[in-house]
Amino acid sequence: EVQLVQSGAEVKKPGESLKISCRGSGYTFSTYWIGWVRQMPGKGLEWMGIIYPGDSDTRYNPSFEGQVTISADQSISTAYMQWSGLRASDTAIYYCARHGPWGDAFNIWGQGTMVTVSS
Amino acid sequence: DIVMSQSPDSLAVSLGERATINCKSSQSVLSSSNGKNYVAWYQQNPGQPPKLLIYWASTRESGVPDRFSGSGSGTDFTLTINSLRAEDVAVYYCQQHFTTPYNFGQGTKLEIK
């Protein structure tokens, strides 16, 4: 079964750093783009960026570039999203998702990681 | 960036009836190389990740009931849900997957009348 499993919920203070993960299984991890999507409480979906684990080619949404870093380690089939200085406005559910074999929409989704940033 | 705008923001439809959700892109998402329109539709139930329903504007993802259909070309697209069932209550999002950033629409909340 193809699946993405994300790391657990996090509670952090403003200014702290954080790295969340997304592990793929059931397919060749290095050959599919993986993306990250933010969903703030009660709000819609925001496309943050994607990475191709095979060569770490990364594309960011300009709205998020410089705010987060997307990376991947194909040796352990895991993609990451990290922050160096969290803000309260980063409080959201973060989903990882994989592109389909036919193109660039997300057909496999992780379960989501809730990140809460509060003093 | 391509902006995706959905209408309406919410709608209520009776069980067994048809629901129609519209999505407009700020630029064409039609590929001149293959003639495909790069729009996807997702369904999101409360507390769940989104689920892909449609890609390339009208191709149903495997396992999606044929009550769900997508149409449109260029900048105007529609998701149609025929014979509405209670389990179709959800928020629906369109997304362009033509050029990065692959932005989503703001979502349409579908309820039962």
gemmi code that builds the backbone of each chain (N, CA, C; Angstrom):
import gemmi

chains = {
    "A": [
        ("GLU", (0.842, -1.201, 0.000), (0.000, 0.000, 0.000), (0.875, 1.248, 0.000)),
        ("VAL", (0.563, 2.147, -0.898), (1.278, 3.422, -0.949), (0.753, 4.313, 0.171)),
        ("GLN", (1.645, 4.833, 0.987), (1.193, 5.724, 2.044), (2.294, 6.686, 2.461)),
        ("LEU", (1.836, 7.775, 3.043), (2.716, 8.781, 3.647), (2.347, 8.877, 5.118)),
        ("VAL", (3.329, 8.763, 5.985), (3.093, 8.837, 7.419), (3.883, 10.014, 7.983)),
        ("GLN", (3.160, 10.934, 8.614), (3.789, 12.143, 9.128), (4.098, 12.033, 10.612)),
        ("SER", (5.009, 12.856, 11.053), (5.366, 12.902, 12.465), (4.217, 13.510, 13.273)),
        ("GLY", (4.309, 13.357, 14.591), (3.209, 13.718, 15.465), (3.089, 15.208, 15.736)),
        ("ALA", (2.007, 15.541, 16.430), (1.698, 16.931, 16.750), (2.812, 17.565, 17.578)),
        ("GLU", (2.983, 18.866, 17.376), (4.030, 19.622, 18.056), (3.429, 20.859, 18.723)),
        ("VAL", (3.941, 21.181, 19.893), (3.613, 22.434, 20.568), (4.931, 23.154, 20.838)),
        ("LYS", (5.039, 24.354, 20.291), (6.299, 25.102, 20.385), (6.025, 26.539, 20.822)),
        ("LYS", (7.098, 27.177, 21.257), (7.023, 28.591, 21.625), (7.535, 29.444, 20.465)),
        ("PRO", (7.049, 30.687, 20.381), (7.550, 31.588, 19.328), (9.069, 31.689, 19.389)),
        ("GLY", (9.677, 31.663, 18.191), (11.126, 31.755, 18.092), (11.827, 30.417, 18.067)),
        ("GLU", (11.155, 29.362, 18.479), (11.785, 28.044, 18.484), (11.881, 27.489, 17.057)),
        ("SER", (12.758, 26.497, 16.886), (12.891, 25.827, 15.601), (12.125, 24.507, 15.634)),
        ("LEU", (11.827, 24.007, 14.441), (11.045, 22.781, 14.341), (11.315, 22.124, 12.992)),
        ("LYS", (11.328, 20.794, 13.000), (11.432, 20.024, 11.761), (10.414, 18.906, 11.835)),
        ("ILE", (9.473, 18.871, 10.898), (8.491, 17.795, 10.842), (8.809, 16.900, 9.658)),
        ("SER", (8.315, 15.664, 9.720), (8.719, 14.690, 8.709), (7.525, 13.995, 8.058)),
        ("CYS", (7.828, 13.356, 6.947), (6.827, 12.659, 6.131), (7.529, 11.470, 5.489)),
        ("ARG", (7.200, 10.267, 5.934), (7.869, 9.073, 5.424), (6.986, 8.359, 4.424)),
        ("GLY", (7.537, 8.091, 3.259), (6.800, 7.387, 2.231), (7.106, 5.910, 2.234)),
        ("SER", (6.112, 5.111, 1.867), (6.321, 3.675, 1.750), (5.419, 3.113, 0.668)),
        ("GLY", (5.802, 1.948, 0.162), (4.988, 1.284, -0.846), (5.259, 1.739, -2.266)),
        ("TYR", (6.256, 2.594, -2.444), (6.599, 3.056, -3.789), (8.055, 3.525, -3.793)),
        ("THR", (8.568, 3.820, -4.972), (9.943, 4.318, -5.092), (9.969, 5.797, -4.754)),
        ("PHE", (10.375, 6.081, -3.527), (10.271, 7.436, -2.962), (10.976, 8.476, -3.819)),
        ("SER", (12.120, 8.108, -4.378), (12.951, 9.099, -5.061), (12.364, 9.590, -6.376)),
        ("THR", (11.345, 8.927, -6.885), (10.861, 9.229, -8.240), (9.528, 9.968, -8.283)),
        ("TYR", (9.031, 10.408, -7.153), (7.780, 11.176, -7.122), (7.987, 12.472, -6.338)),
        ("TRP", (7.473, 13.571, -6.883), (7.486, 14.826, -6.160), (6.628, 14.709, -4.893)),
        ("ILE", (7.134, 15.303, -3.823), (6.403, 15.395, -2.549), (6.200, 16.873, -2.254)),
        ("GLY", (4.991, 17.222, -1.837), (4.717, 18.613, -1.522), (4.206, 18.804, -0.116)),
        ("TRP", (4.144, 20.060, 0.286), (3.603, 20.435, 1.595), (2.480, 21.448, 1.418)),
        ("VAL", (1.428, 21.248, 2.200), (0.234, 22.081, 2.135), (-0.121, 22.531, 3.550)),
        ("ARG", (-0.363, 23.826, 3.704), (-0.744, 24.353, 5.015), (-2.248, 24.566, 5.078)),
        ("GLN", (-2.816, 24.270, 6.228), (-4.217, 24.570, 6.497), (-4.324, 25.201, 7.876)),
        ("MET", (-4.486, 26.496, 7.896), (-4.652, 27.210, 9.156), (-6.021, 26.891, 9.730)),
        ("PRO", (-6.205, 27.075, 11.037), (-7.472, 26.679, 11.683), (-8.695, 27.264, 10.990)),
        ("GLY", (-9.578, 26.391, 10.548), (-10.814, 26.817, 9.914), (-10.665, 27.425, 8.536)),
        ("LYS", (-9.493, 27.309, 7.941), (-9.219, 27.943, 6.658), (-8.977, 26.930, 5.553)),
        ("GLY", (-8.644, 27.437, 4.368), (-8.444, 26.599, 3.195), (-7.037, 26.073, 3.061)),
        ("LEU", (-6.798, 25.459, 1.906), (-5.515, 24.820, 1.632), (-4.564, 25.799, 0.943)),
        ("GLU", (-3.305, 25.777, 1.380), (-2.285, 26.637, 0.777), (-1.110, 25.780, 0.333)),
        ("TRP", (-0.778, 25.865, -0.928), (0.343, 25.108, -1.497), (1.651, 25.802, -1.130)),
        ("MET", (2.514, 25.088, -0.413), (3.742, 25.695, 0.110), (4.951, 25.440, -0.780)),
        ("GLY", (5.057, 24.241, -1.303), (6.215, 23.906, -2.116), (6.316, 22.410, -2.338)),
        ("ILE", (7.225, 22.035, -3.222), (7.430, 20.634, -3.557), (8.915, 20.333, -3.682)),
        ("ILE", (9.243, 19.056, -3.526), (10.622, 18.608, -3.692), (10.633, 17.287, -4.438)),
        ("TYR", (11.645, 17.118, -5.302), (11.847, 15.846, -5.974), (12.984, 15.149, -5.246)),
        ("PRO", (12.682, 14.110, -4.465), (13.724, 13.512, -3.614), (14.930, 12.961, -4.388)),
        ("GLY", (14.729, 12.610, -5.637), (15.821, 12.014, -6.406), (17.010, 12.923, -6.588)),
        ("ASP", (16.721, 14.253, -6.737), (17.812, 15.198, -6.914), (17.672, 16.446, -6.049)),
        ("SER", (16.671, 16.433, -5.161), (16.386, 17.552, -4.236), (16.004, 18.844, -4.944)),
        ("ASP", (15.593, 18.761, -6.198), (15.023, 19.928, -6.877), (13.815, 20.392, -6.075)),
        ("THR", (13.780, 21.672, -5.716), (12.738, 22.195, -4.837), (12.120, 23.442, -5.447)),
        ("ARG", (10.809, 23.521, -5.360), (10.069, 24.703, -5.835), (9.233, 25.230, -4.670)),
        ("TYR", (9.362, 26.503, -4.383), (8.604, 27.115, -3.299), (7.522, 28.042, -3.835)),
        ("ASN", (6.449, 28.133, -3.083), (5.498, 29.209, -3.266), (6.205, 30.480, -2.776)),
        ("PRO", (6.248, 31.542, -3.577), (6.902, 32.772, -3.115), (6.383, 33.261, -1.763)),
        ("SER", (5.138, 32.942, -1.454), (4.567, 33.368, -0.174), (5.238, 32.703, 1.016)),
        ("PHE", (5.896, 31.571, 0.772), (6.524, 30.823, 1.863), (8.052, 30.780, 1.758)),
        ("GLU", (8.588, 31.187, 0.635), (10.034, 31.122, 0.458), (10.737, 31.992, 1.485)),
        ("GLY", (11.754, 31.435, 2.115), (12.471, 32.134, 3.170), (11.878, 31.920, 4.545)),
        ("GLN", (10.624, 31.427, 4.604), (9.968, 31.188, 5.895), (10.151, 29.741, 6.340)),
        ("VAL", (10.223, 28.841, 5.370), (10.389, 27.417, 5.654), (11.444, 26.831, 4.720)),
        ("THR", (11.943, 25.656, 5.105), (12.889, 24.930, 4.265), (12.366, 23.518, 4.059)),
        ("ILE", (12.264, 23.129, 2.800), (11.836, 21.784, 2.441), (13.066, 20.967, 2.053)),
        ("SER", (13.149, 19.752, 2.551), (14.268, 18.879, 2.229), (13.798, 17.440, 2.171)),
        ("ALA", (14.684, 16.564, 1.745), (14.336, 15.147, 1.670), (15.588, 14.305, 1.800)),
        ("ASP", (15.428, 13.123, 2.346), (16.500, 12.132, 2.456), (15.986, 10.859, 1.804)),
        ("GLN", (16.380, 10.638, 0.566), (15.841, 9.489, -0.156), (16.317, 8.167, 0.449)),
        ("SER", (17.430, 8.186, 1.167), (17.933, 6.933, 1.749), (16.996, 6.372, 2.810)),
        ("ILE", (16.177, 7.256, 3.417), (15.209, 6.795, 4.413), (13.787, 7.190, 4.007)),
        ("SER", (13.611, 7.514, 2.718), (12.277, 7.779, 2.157), (11.497, 8.809, 2.964)),
        ("THR", (12.138, 9.877, 3.326), (11.519, 10.863, 4.207), (11.737, 12.277, 3.685)),
        ("ALA", (10.648, 13.039, 3.690), (10.701, 14.454, 3.376), (10.491, 15.258, 4.650)),
        ("TYR", (10.995, 16.482, 4.633), (10.952, 17.323, 5.824), (10.496, 18.740, 5.495)),
        ("MET", (9.942, 19.379, 6.519), (9.648, 20.803, 6.492), (10.230, 21.357, 7.786)),
        ("GLN", (11.012, 22.432, 7.680), (11.567, 22.979, 8.902), (11.448, 24.501, 8.965)),
        ("TRP", (11.373, 24.967, 10.216), (11.326, 26.382, 10.543), (12.507, 26.689, 11.463)),
        ("SER", (13.081, 27.864, 11.301), (14.171, 28.259, 12.191), (13.704, 29.209, 13.283)),
        ("GLY", (12.554, 29.814, 13.093), (12.030, 30.722, 14.105), (10.516, 30.809, 13.973)),
        ("LEU", (9.825, 29.961, 14.714), (8.383, 29.880, 14.593), (7.676, 31.138, 15.082)),
        ("ARG", (6.521, 31.384, 14.480), (5.650, 32.485, 14.906), (4.272, 31.920, 15.212)),
        ("ALA", (3.496, 32.661, 15.962), (2.143, 32.200, 16.287), (1.337, 31.947, 15.023)),
        ("SER", (1.608, 32.711, 13.984), (0.869, 32.566, 12.734), (1.235, 31.288, 11.975)),
        ("ASP", (2.232, 30.544, 12.438), (2.563, 29.249, 11.843), (1.679, 28.128, 12.385)),
        ("THR", (0.829, 28.452, 13.355), (-0.095, 27.462, 13.894), (-1.037, 26.971, 12.799)),
        ("ALA", (-0.993, 25.676, 12.523), (-1.743, 25.117, 11.399), (-1.565, 23.605, 11.382)),
        ("ILE", (-2.349, 22.972, 10.522), (-2.094, 21.582, 10.145), (-1.253, 21.618, 8.870)),
        ("TYR", (-0.207, 20.822, 8.856), (0.649, 20.716, 7.679), (0.530, 19.306, 7.100)),
        ("TYR", (0.138, 19.263, 5.847), (0.012, 17.986, 5.148), (1.175, 17.817, 4.173)),
        ("CYS", (1.703, 16.610, 4.113), (2.556, 16.269, 2.972), (1.687, 15.475, 1.993)),
        ("ALA", (2.051, 15.516, 0.748), (1.268, 14.836, -0.285), (2.173, 14.521, -1.465)),
        ("ARG", (1.804, 13.471, -2.177), (2.630, 13.017, -3.313), (1.918, 13.244, -4.623)),
        ("HIS", (2.664, 13.643, -5.628), (2.095, 13.764, -6.959), (1.718, 12.399, -7.509)),
        ("GLY", (0.728, 12.403, -8.366), (0.352, 11.195, -9.058), (1.354, 10.831, -10.144)),
        ("PRO", (1.262, 9.625, -10.668), (2.197, 9.192, -11.713), (1.991, 9.897, -13.043)),
        ("TRP", (0.840, 10.572, -13.172), (0.483, 11.202, -14.437), (0.740, 12.707, -14.418)),
        ("GLY", (1.087, 13.262, -13.267), (1.291, 14.705, -13.231), (1.249, 15.284, -11.843)),
        ("ASP", (0.971, 16.569, -11.764), (1.316, 17.342, -10.588), (0.176, 17.652, -9.640)),
        ("ALA", (-0.865, 16.836, -9.601), (-1.859, 16.953, -8.535), (-1.526, 15.897, -7.498)),
        ("PHE", (-2.006, 16.111, -6.263), (-1.655, 15.236, -5.143), (-2.661, 14.099, -5.008)),
        ("ASN", (-2.231, 12.873, -5.251), (-3.170, 11.754, -5.126), (-2.969, 10.928, -3.857)),
        ("ILE", (-1.861, 11.153, -3.158), (-1.610, 10.472, -1.884), (-1.291, 11.542, -0.845)),
        ("TRP", (-1.978, 11.495, 0.287), (-1.804, 12.493, 1.335), (-1.399, 11.834, 2.643)),
        ("GLY", (-0.567, 12.536, 3.399), (-0.302, 12.132, 4.767), (-1.471, 12.511, 5.651)),
        ("GLN", (-1.396, 12.091, 6.904), (-2.521, 12.314, 7.826), (-2.524, 13.720, 8.413)),
        ("GLY", (-1.449, 14.452, 8.190), (-1.345, 15.814, 8.707), (-0.582, 15.878, 10.015)),
        ("THR", (0.126, 16.965, 10.219), (0.817, 17.256, 11.483), (0.323, 18.582, 12.002)),
        ("MET", (-0.244, 18.568, 13.198), (-0.719, 19.807, 13.819), (0.449, 20.481, 14.516)),
        ("VAL", (0.716, 21.721, 14.158), (1.758, 22.512, 14.801), (1.089, 23.675, 15.517)),
        ("THR", (1.318, 23.764, 16.812), (0.771, 24.847, 17.617), (1.926, 25.678, 18.150)),
        ("VAL", (1.876, 26.969, 17.888), (2.917, 27.881, 18.364), (2.254, 28.875, 19.311)),
        ("SER", (2.637, 28.787, 20.559), (2.002, 29.635, 21.572), (2.959, 29.876, 22.730)),
        ("SER", (2.917, 31.081, 23.231), (3.769, 31.401, 24.379), (3.128, 30.950, 25.688)),
    ],
    "B": [
        ("ASP", (1.651, 34.563, -10.436), (0.981, 33.373, -9.919), (-0.448, 33.292, -10.467)),
        ("ILE", (-0.925, 32.066, -10.662), (-2.298, 31.845, -11.086), (-3.186, 31.805, -9.853)),
        ("VAL", (-4.225, 32.630, -9.871), (-5.190, 32.681, -8.763), (-6.423, 31.883, -9.161)),
        ("MET", (-6.874, 31.034, -8.253), (-8.051, 30.216, -8.479), (-9.198, 30.747, -7.610)),
        ("SER", (-10.332, 31.018, -8.242), (-11.484, 31.581, -7.526), (-12.686, 30.657, -7.688)),
        ("GLN", (-13.217, 30.204, -6.575), (-14.364, 29.296, -6.594), (-15.659, 30.042, -6.293)),
        ("SER", (-16.744, 29.509, -6.835), (-18.067, 30.017, -6.504), (-19.068, 28.867, -6.550)),
        ("PRO", (-20.059, 28.874, -5.641), (-20.161, 29.816, -4.519), (-19.222, 29.406, -3.389)),
        ("ASP", (-19.189, 30.193, -2.335), (-18.408, 29.818, -1.152), (-19.080, 28.678, -0.395)),
        ("SER", (-20.414, 28.626, -0.478), (-21.158, 27.534, 0.138), (-22.450, 27.319, -0.629)),
        ("LEU", (-22.943, 26.103, -0.565), (-24.232, 25.813, -1.177), (-24.881, 24.643, -0.466)),
        ("ALA", (-26.218, 24.652, -0.514), (-27.020, 23.590, 0.094), (-27.875, 22.961, -0.990)),
        ("VAL", (-27.784, 21.650, -1.083), (-28.478, 20.903, -2.129), (-29.239, 19.741, -1.490)),
        ("SER", (-30.398, 19.438, -2.024), (-31.196, 18.339, -1.491), (-30.603, 16.994, -1.877)),
        ("LEU", (-30.818, 16.011, -1.036), (-30.366, 14.655, -1.335), (-30.965, 14.200, -2.663)),
        ("GLY", (-30.133, 13.567, -3.469), (-30.584, 13.080, -4.766), (-30.504, 14.091, -5.892)),
        ("GLU", (-30.269, 15.358, -5.541), (-30.175, 16.411, -6.556), (-28.720, 16.604, -7.003)),
        ("ARG", (-28.523, 17.578, -7.875), (-27.208, 17.844, -8.440), (-26.582, 19.066, -7.785)),
        ("ALA", (-25.295, 18.958, -7.478), (-24.525, 20.088, -6.975), (-23.495, 20.506, -8.015)),
        ("THR", (-23.368, 21.807, -8.188), (-22.427, 22.346, -9.175), (-21.534, 23.399, -8.516)),
        ("ILE", (-20.236, 23.199, -8.641), (-19.253, 24.117, -8.071), (-18.372, 24.628, -9.205)),
        ("ASN", (-18.167, 25.931, -9.226), (-17.400, 26.557, -10.284), (-16.026, 27.014, -9.806)),
        ("CYS", (-15.095, 27.055, -10.741), (-13.724, 27.462, -10.436), (-13.186, 28.232, -11.640)),
        ("LYS", (-12.634, 29.393, -11.367), (-12.095, 30.205, -12.447), (-10.625, 30.502, -12.163)),
        ("SER", (-9.792, 30.302, -13.173), (-8.366, 30.596, -13.026), (-8.058, 31.954, -13.648)),
        ("SER", (-7.069, 32.644, -13.084), (-6.732, 33.988, -13.553), (-5.980, 33.965, -14.888)),
        ("GLN", (-5.462, 32.795, -15.242), (-4.809, 32.591, -16.532), (-5.218, 31.224, -17.064)),
        ("SER", (-5.092, 31.023, -18.345), (-5.395, 29.715, -18.919), (-4.475, 28.644, -18.337)),
        ("VAL", (-5.060, 27.479, -18.069), (-4.287, 26.329, -17.596), (-4.342, 25.202, -18.629)),
        ("LEU", (-4.582, 25.603, -19.878), (-4.630, 24.664, -20.992), (-3.239, 24.538, -21.594)),
        ("SER", (-2.744, 23.315, -21.651), (-1.434, 23.065, -22.231), (-1.543, 22.994, -23.753)),
        ("SER", (-0.715, 23.770, -24.416), (-0.722, 23.744, -25.882), (-0.023, 22.494, -26.419)),
        ("SER", (0.753, 21.839, -25.564), (1.519, 20.677, -26.046), (0.701, 19.393, -26.051)),
        ("ASN", (-0.249, 19.291, -25.109), (-1.037, 18.052, -25.060), (-2.541, 18.273, -25.010)),
        ("GLY", (-2.967, 19.529, -25.002), (-4.393, 19.823, -25.014), (-5.104, 19.557, -23.709)),
        ("LYS", (-4.349, 19.313, -22.638), (-4.983, 19.027, -21.345), (-5.088, 20.298, -20.501)),
        ("ASN", (-6.162, 20.354, -19.724), (-6.354, 21.424, -18.763), (-5.916, 20.933, -17.388)),
        ("TYR", (-5.053, 21.684, -16.769), (-4.418, 21.230, -15.529), (-5.149, 21.767, -14.300)),
        ("VAL", (-6.342, 21.210, -14.106), (-7.142, 21.526, -12.927), (-7.507, 20.232, -12.210)),
        ("ALA", (-7.352, 20.255, -10.901), (-7.725, 19.132, -10.050), (-8.811, 19.572, -9.074)),
        ("TRP", (-9.577, 18.595, -8.629), (-10.615, 18.824, -7.609), (-10.401, 17.856, -6.449)),
        ("TYR", (-10.564, 18.398, -5.241), (-10.399, 17.616, -4.025), (-11.636, 17.740, -3.145)),
        ("GLN", (-11.859, 16.711, -2.350), (-12.914, 16.694, -1.334), (-12.247, 16.585, 0.025)),
        ("GLN", (-12.657, 17.413, 0.965), (-12.113, 17.320, 2.311), (-13.240, 17.223, 3.328)),
        ("ASN", (-13.252, 16.123, 4.047), (-14.181, 15.938, 5.158), (-13.541, 16.449, 6.436)),
        ("PRO", (-14.347, 16.845, 7.417), (-13.792, 17.400, 8.663), (-12.804, 16.463, 9.324)),
        ("GLY", (-11.659, 16.996, 9.696), (-10.654, 16.216, 10.399), (-9.871, 15.257, 9.543)),
        ("GLN", (-10.071, 15.334, 8.237), (-9.404, 14.423, 7.309), (-8.543, 15.187, 6.321)),
        ("PRO", (-7.518, 14.537, 5.766), (-6.792, 15.188, 4.665), (-7.665, 15.236, 3.422)),
        ("PRO", (-7.343, 16.104, 2.495), (-8.083, 16.135, 1.236), (-7.950, 14.825, 0.480)),
        ("LYS", (-8.924, 14.597, -0.394), (-8.929, 13.415, -1.247), (-9.067, 13.874, -2.696)),
        ("LEU", (-8.182, 13.381, -3.549), (-8.243, 13.757, -4.954), (-9.437, 13.096, -5.624)),
        ("LEU", (-10.240, 13.911, -6.320), (-11.389, 13.399, -7.070), (-11.118, 13.371, -8.574)),
        ("ILE", (-10.609, 14.484, -9.070), (-10.498, 14.731, -10.516), (-9.148, 15.378, -10.776)),
        ("TYR", (-8.505, 15.000, -11.884), (-7.335, 15.737, -12.363), (-7.476, 15.921, -13.860)),
        ("TRP", (-6.606, 16.742, -14.448), (-6.737, 17.125, -15.862), (-8.158, 17.569, -16.179)),
        ("ALA", (-8.770, 18.232, -15.238), (-10.094, 18.855, -15.356), (-11.251, 17.870, -15.412)),
        ("SER", (-11.038, 16.677, -15.969), (-12.175, 15.776, -16.173), (-11.860, 14.295, -15.966)),
        ("THR", (-10.633, 13.964, -15.586), (-10.257, 12.565, -15.375), (-10.475, 12.188, -13.928)),
        ("ARG", (-11.346, 11.210, -13.705), (-11.614, 10.761, -12.341), (-10.458, 9.933, -11.810)),
        ("GLU", (-10.072, 10.211, -10.577), (-9.074, 9.376, -9.914), (-9.666, 7.996, -9.685)),
        ("SER", (-8.812, 7.004, -9.665), (-9.243, 5.631, -9.453), (-10.070, 5.508, -8.177)),
        ("GLY", (-11.215, 4.836, -8.276), (-12.050, 4.593, -7.111), (-13.078, 5.674, -6.826)),
        ("VAL", (-13.026, 6.774, -7.549), (-13.989, 7.866, -7.329), (-15.292, 7.528, -8.074)),
        ("PRO", (-16.432, 7.626, -7.385), (-17.712, 7.292, -8.036), (-17.975, 8.161, -9.261)),
        ("ASP", (-18.674, 7.584, -10.238), (-18.933, 8.348, -11.459), (-20.008, 9.412, -11.265)),
        ("ARG", (-20.531, 9.554, -10.035), (-21.405, 10.684, -9.730), (-20.635, 12.006, -9.777)),
        ("PHE", (-19.332, 11.889, -9.615), (-18.469, 13.063, -9.651), (-17.910, 13.242, -11.060)),
        ("SER", (-18.080, 14.442, -11.594), (-17.530, 14.711, -12.919), (-16.984, 16.127, -12.979)),
        ("GLY", (-15.970, 16.299, -13.799), (-15.364, 17.604, -13.993), (-15.425, 17.996, -15.446)),
        ("SER", (-15.540, 19.306, -15.668), (-15.596, 19.807, -17.030), (-14.977, 21.190, -17.092)),
        ("GLY", (-14.837, 21.687, -18.308), (-14.319, 23.028, -18.501), (-13.025, 23.050, -19.278)),
        ("SER", (-12.641, 24.246, -19.680), (-11.405, 24.416, -20.441), (-10.935, 25.860, -20.354)),
        ("GLY", (-9.634, 26.034, -20.479), (-9.076, 27.378, -20.487), (-8.990, 27.981, -19.101)),
        ("THR", (-10.014, 28.735, -18.722), (-10.025, 29.390, -17.407), (-11.266, 29.075, -16.578)),
        ("ASP", (-12.232, 28.357, -17.129), (-13.491, 28.115, -16.423), (-13.783, 26.630, -16.292)),
        ("PHE", (-13.993, 26.210, -15.053), (-14.126, 24.782, -14.749), (-15.272, 24.541, -13.785)),
        ("THR", (-15.808, 23.321, -13.844), (-16.958, 22.967, -13.023), (-16.792, 21.557, -12.486)),
        ("LEU", (-17.121, 21.405, -11.197), (-17.269, 20.091, -10.582), (-18.761, 19.844, -10.402)),
        ("THR", (-19.239, 18.733, -10.904), (-20.653, 18.379, -10.778), (-20.769, 17.085, -9.975)),
        ("ILE", (-21.657, 17.129, -9.005), (-21.944, 15.926, -8.214), (-23.401, 15.580, -8.446)),
        ("ASN", (-23.648, 14.471, -9.108), (-25.013, 14.033, -9.377), (-25.534, 13.151, -8.249)),
        ("SER", (-26.843, 13.119, -8.105), (-27.496, 12.243, -7.118), (-26.836, 12.379, -5.746)),
        ("LEU", (-26.874, 13.582, -5.224), (-26.164, 13.901, -3.972), (-26.511, 12.936, -2.845)),
        ("ARG", (-25.468, 12.500, -2.169), (-25.629, 11.620, -1.002), (-25.145, 12.342, 0.251)),
        ("ALA", (-25.588, 11.851, 1.387), (-25.217, 12.486, 2.657), (-23.700, 12.507, 2.844)),
        ("GLU", (-23.022, 11.480, 2.361), (-21.572, 11.398, 2.556), (-20.793, 12.382, 1.667)),
        ("ASP", (-21.505, 13.100, 0.775), (-20.850, 14.094, -0.076), (-20.694, 15.436, 0.625)),
        ("VAL", (-21.302, 15.569, 1.808), (-21.132, 16.799, 2.581), (-19.646, 16.961, 2.921)),
        ("ALA", (-19.059, 18.058, 2.461), (-17.617, 18.259, 2.594), (-17.287, 19.644, 2.070)),
        ("VAL", (-16.007, 19.982, 2.149), (-15.499, 21.175, 1.475), (-14.758, 20.696, 0.232)),
        ("TYR", (-15.011, 21.371, -0.884), (-14.398, 21.008, -2.158), (-13.458, 22.123, -2.613)),
        ("TYR", (-12.303, 21.714, -3.087), (-11.282, 22.662, -3.541), (-10.876, 22.348, -4.977)),
        ("CYS", (-10.710, 23.397, -5.773), (-10.039, 23.219, -7.054), (-8.579, 23.612, -6.885)),
        ("GLN", (-7.750, 23.160, -7.787), (-6.326, 23.473, -7.776), (-5.841, 23.460, -9.213)),
        ("GLN", (-4.998, 24.436, -9.550), (-4.356, 24.358, -10.857), (-3.013, 23.659, -10.682)),
        ("HIS", (-2.733, 22.669, -11.535), (-1.435, 21.978, -11.466), (-0.711, 22.165, -12.795)),
        ("PHE", (-0.764, 23.434, -13.260), (-0.163, 23.797, -14.539), (1.207, 24.442, -14.372)),
        ("THR", (1.275, 25.379, -13.441), (2.534, 26.056, -13.204), (2.658, 26.408, -11.725)),
        ("THR", (3.879, 26.235, -11.180), (4.049, 26.523, -9.757), (3.996, 28.024, -9.494)),
        ("PRO", (3.453, 28.442, -8.344), (2.860, 27.635, -7.278), (1.499, 27.072, -7.683)),
        ("TYR", (1.280, 25.810, -7.373), (0.040, 25.119, -7.763), (-1.086, 25.493, -6.792)),
        ("ASN", (-1.582, 26.696, -6.929), (-2.520, 27.260, -5.968), (-3.879, 26.585, -5.970)),
        ("PHE", (-4.486, 26.595, -4.795), (-5.848, 26.094, -4.590), (-6.841, 27.243, -4.636)),
        ("GLY", (-8.094, 26.909, -4.941), (-9.178, 27.846, -4.708), (-9.461, 27.930, -3.225)),
        ("GLN", (-10.358, 28.848, -2.848), (-10.626, 29.104, -1.424), (-11.522, 28.054, -0.782)),
        ("GLY", (-12.119, 27.193, -1.610), (-12.974, 26.146, -1.078), (-14.449, 26.477, -1.189)),
        ("THR", (-15.268, 25.447, -1.336), (-16.726, 25.553, -1.359), (-17.294, 24.530, -0.398)),
        ("LYS", (-18.080, 25.011, 0.549), (-18.680, 24.125, 1.543), (-20.024, 23.636, 1.028)),
        ("LEU", (-20.166, 22.326, 0.921), (-21.399, 21.716, 0.428), (-22.166, 21.103, 1.589)),
        ("GLU", (-23.424, 21.494, 1.704), (-24.288, 20.986, 2.765), (-25.562, 20.418, 2.171)),
        ("ILE", (-26.293, 19.700, 3.005), (-27.572, 19.143, 2.595), (-28.679, 20.136, 2.944)),
        ("LYS", (-29.586, 20.359, 1.986), (-30.725, 21.253, 2.230), (-31.821, 20.503, 2.965)),
    ],
}
model = gemmi.Model(1)
for chain_id, residues in chains.items():
    chain = gemmi.Chain(chain_id)
    for i, (resn, *xyz) in enumerate(residues, 1):
        res = gemmi.Residue()
        res.name, res.seqid = resn, gemmi.SeqId(i, " ")
        for name, pos in zip(("N", "CA", "C"), xyz):
            atom = gemmi.Atom()
            atom.name, atom.element = name, gemmi.Element(name[0])
            atom.pos, atom.b_iso = gemmi.Position(*pos), 0.0
            res.add_atom(atom)
        chain.add_residue(res)
    model.add_chain(chain)
structure = gemmi.Structure()
structure.add_model(model)
structure.setup_entities()
